[in-house]
Amino acid sequence: MFQRSKKNKLGIALGGGAARGMAHIGVFKVMEREGIRFDLVAGNSAGSIVGAMYAAGYSWKEMYDFAAQIRPFDILRKRVRLSIHSGQIEEIMKRALGDTTFEDLSIPFTVIAVDVRTGELIRLNHGPVARAVRGSCSVPGVFTPTPWEDMMLIDGGTLNSVPADIAREMGADRVVGVNLNQDRRSGTHSNNRMQILLAAINMMMSVNAERGIRASDVMISPDLSEYKYHRLDNLDDLLDRGEAAAEKALPAIEKLLA
């Protein structure tokens, strides 16, 4: 079990990746086993889902059990024109967190989103957590934007895929980043409209992922190239990939905390 100075705050930045986000649970499985606790969390899109649960005190096993209950119908049952209604994401998060606000969380947590009306990166750290997560997960063209105060929010990965710099803004002295999309520039051979749209978004996000890599002291990057963004039936495989990548990063994390 690692020991570290309590003088330094350790942050974790969780990147997006739709269904691939379940790999984050594998990362936390290893961290929990090694006794590594994070003092603050910044999350984007799928990373905001897992980050919210971690900040609320969920163990990796509780996250796993919750993820195992989610079915495609929970997300796809309501459509608005060509998009899926983002309200279903909020409903799913309320199953886990109820009406929890950021002020109720065990550790500081920031969700990243973008106001589509102004193009501004938004840091959400007050109000209802489930609604904030919904905003961060509102992938443009896939989910409807999320209303928040006078803004309309879309996926934070549009501008900041792995928000390690936000973790530093929050006060982290050291930051571990988790990037689930190191294969983003690979494109797609599919003719499916959704797959083409997601490939275009991913190629765009691959550019701003460099921002998170530069701001991280250690970057965990599971190999998830064979896993689709929309498939929810690979939980165990994704968890294993996240766990393996975290294991590989342990020497660097140990050095970081020494």
N, C-alpha and C positions, 0 to 999 in steps of 0.2 A: 504494500500500500504506500502510495506516494505521500511525502510530507512537504509542505511548502510554507513559506513565510506568510503570515496573515496580513502583513503590511501591503502586499501586492494584491490587487483585485484581478481575478481571472474571469474573462468574459468568453462567451461562445456566440458565434454568428452562424445562423442556420439558413442556408440558401433554399430557394424554391426548387420544384421538380415534380409538381402534381403528385401522381401516385408513387413516384419514386421517393417521396418524402418519408415513406415508411422505413427507409434505410437509416434515417436519423435515430430511430429507436435502437438500432444495433449499436450505434455510436454511444448512446447513453448507457446501454447494457455494459459496455466495457468500462466506461467512466465510473459507473456505480460500483462495479466489481473492484476497481482500483482505488476507490475512496476519493475520487476526484470530484469535487463539488465546484460549480460555477457560481460566481457572485452576481452575475447579471447576464441577461440574454437579449440578443437582437435577432429577430426572425423575419423572413420574407416568405410570402406565399405558403407553400407546404411547410416551410421551416417555421412559420408563425404558428401553425397548428401544434406541432410538437413542442415548440418553445413555450407556448401558452400553458400546455399541460405540465411541462417541467417547472415553470415558474409557479404553478399552482400546487406543486408538491407531489405530482405523480411520479411513481417509480417507472422504470423501463417496462416492467412486466404489466403494470396497470395500463400503460400506453398501448402495449401489444394487445392486451385483451380488448381494449376499446376499439382499436383499429380492426381487429378481427370481426367485429360486429357490423362494420360498415358495408353496405351493399350498393351496387351501381344505381339501383332504383332510388336510394336515398338522395342521390345527387341529380339524377336525370329526370325525375318525375314531372318537373314543371319547366316548360320552355316559353321563351318570349321571342317571337319571330325566329331568327336563326340562332339565338343564344340560349343558354341554360340560365334559369333564374338563380342568381347568387344567394338568394335567401336560404336555399337548402344548406349551404355551407354554415350559415349562422345557426340554423336549427341543429345541425350535427354538433357544433361546438357547444351549444347550450345543453346537450345531453351530458357532456363532460363537465362543463363549468357552471351551468345554470346562469344566473345573472351576475356572475363575478365581475368586478371592476378591476382595473389595474391597481387601484389602491388596496385591494384585498389580497393581492398576490404575495407569495412568500419572499420573492426576490424581485429586483427591478427588471422590467421587461419592456422592450420597445418593438412595435410592429411597424414595418415599412410599407408604405403604399404611395401611389402617385395620384394627384388631383388632375384628372383628365381635362378639366376646364382651363387650368393654368400651366400644366406641365411641370408642376412643382413636386419635388420629393417631400412626402409628409411623414413625420415621425409621430406615431400614435402611442401615447403613454398615459392616457386618462380615459375615463368613461368605460363603457361595456367592452370586455375583451372579445366576446364572440362576434360582435359587430365589426371590431377592428380587424380581426382575422378574416372575416368575410371580405372586407375591402382589399386586404393584401392578396387574397386568393382570386380576385376577380380578373382573370386573364382576359385581355381585350379580344373580342370576337368569339370567345368561348362562353364566358359568363357575363351577365349584365353588370354594369358599374354599381357600386354601393353608395348610397347617400350617407353623408356624414357631415353634420352641421351644414355649412353652405357649399360643401364640396361634393364631387362625384369621384369616387375612388376606384382605381384599377390596380392590378398586380404591381407590387413594388419592384419586381424584377425588371420592369420596363426601364428603370434608371439605375437600380442597385441590386444586383443578383445575390451577392453574399455580403450582408451589411456589417463587415468587420470594422469599417471606419465609424459606423454608428455606435458599435460597442465601445470603441475608444472614446467617443464623445460622451458616453454614459459614465465614463470613469475607469474603464478597464486598463490596467497596466500591461497585461498580456492577453492576447486573443487567439483562440482556436477557431478556425473557420471550417465549415463543412460545405463542400461544393458537390452537388449531385449531378452535375451536367458538364463534366469535362469533355464529353463527346458532342457538344452542342453544334459545332460547325460541320458535322458530318452530313446534315441534310436528311432527305428521305427519298426512297424509291417508290413510295406509295402514291396512288392517284386519289386517295381519300381526301376530301376537302379539309377535314379536321386535322389530319396528319400534315398536310401541306401548310396549313395555318400555323400549327405548333412548330413546325420546322423553321418557318420564317421568323417566328418570335424567338426561338432558341438561338438562331444565328445572330440576331440582333443583341440578345442578352449576353452572348459569349464575349462581346466586346467589353461590356461594363463589369463582367466577372473579374477582369484583371484588377479592377479597383479593390475588390475584396481580397484578392490574393496578395496584393502589395500591403494591405493593412493588417494581414494576419501574421502572427508569429509562427504558427503551425497550420497547415491546410490539410484536412482530411478529404480525400477525393476517391470515393468508391467507384469501381468500374461497373457502371450500370448501363453500358451501351446496348445490351441485348434486351433491356426492359422498356416497355412502352410507357408513355406518360399517363395513359388513361386506363391501364389495367389494374384492377384491385385484387387480383387473385394470385399475386406473387409475394405476399407478405413475408413468408418465411425466408424465401430466397433473398429478398431485399434486406431483411434484417441481417442475414448472414453476411451479405456483401458489406453492409455498414459496419458490422462487427469486425470483419477482416481488415477493413481499411483503418479502423480505429486501433486495432492491435498493431498494425504496421507503423502507425504514428506514435505509439507509446514511447519509444526511446527519445524522440524529439520533444515530446511533452514532458518527459522526465527531466530532460536537460533544461527545458524552459522553466520548470518549477524548482530546480535545484537552487 
